[in-house]
Amino acid sequence: MASDSAVPDYELEETIELTTVEQVRAISDPLRTTILGLLHERAATVGELAAAVKRPKSTVAHHVKVLADAGILRVVRTRKVRAIDERYYGRAARMFFVGLGRRVDGVELPPDFNDFEVAMQESAGAYDAGQLRSFIRHARIPDERVAEFWDRVEQLVHEFDTLPRAGDTTYGFVTGVYPILDYPTLPPPRRD
C-alpha cells in the first residue's frame, strides 16, 4: 500500500479527555482499539474495517456503534451507493486520554489498556525474528523534568501519527514514563 496524502484524510481534534464510564469502557476492548488504530490512517466504512480485521460486518458494526455512541468515532463523510448513504467513520481526536481520576459520578472507571502489555503482545513476532528495536532506561529526576520530557515525547508521537502512510509493513511505536518506587538508588557521593 503506498500513499502520501495527509494522515488521516479528515479533520479531527488533537486530544479529547475521556471523562465518562461509557467512554472508558468503549476503548477498553482490543478490537475497538484496533479499529481506532486503523482510523489513524484514513476514514473507513464498516465493510472496510470488517475486511481489515477479518471479522463479520455485524460484529464490527456493533463495535463502531459503541465507539460512536461514546463520542470517540463520528461519521466524517458519506457517499451514495445504490440509493443508500455509505458512512465513512473517523476518530473524533488524534489522541484520547483518560482523566487522572479513577471515578466519575461515583462510579469506578474500568482500567484503560496498559499500552506496554498491548505492545508486548504485538511485538512478540518481531522479537522472535530479531526485528524488535527497543530501549529501557532509568533516571532519578524531578517531577518537573518528567513533565518537560513527556511534552517532547508527545511531540514525537504526534509526528509518528501524522507520517504519510506508505510501504507494506505497519510498525508499532510505544513509549512511556512511569515511577518505580522500589528501584535501587545509590547513596549520595562521599565528600572526602
Secondary structure, 3 states (H helix, E strand, C coil): CCCCCCCCCCCCEEEEEECCHHHHHHHCCHHHHHHHHHCCCCCECHHHHHHHHCCCHHHHHHHHHHHHHCCCEEEEEEEEECCEEEEEEEECEEEEEECCCCEECCEECCCCCCHHHHHHHHHHHHHHCCCCCCCCCCCCCCHHHHHHHHHHHHHHHHHHHCCCCCCCCCCCCCCCCCCCCCCCCCCCCCCC
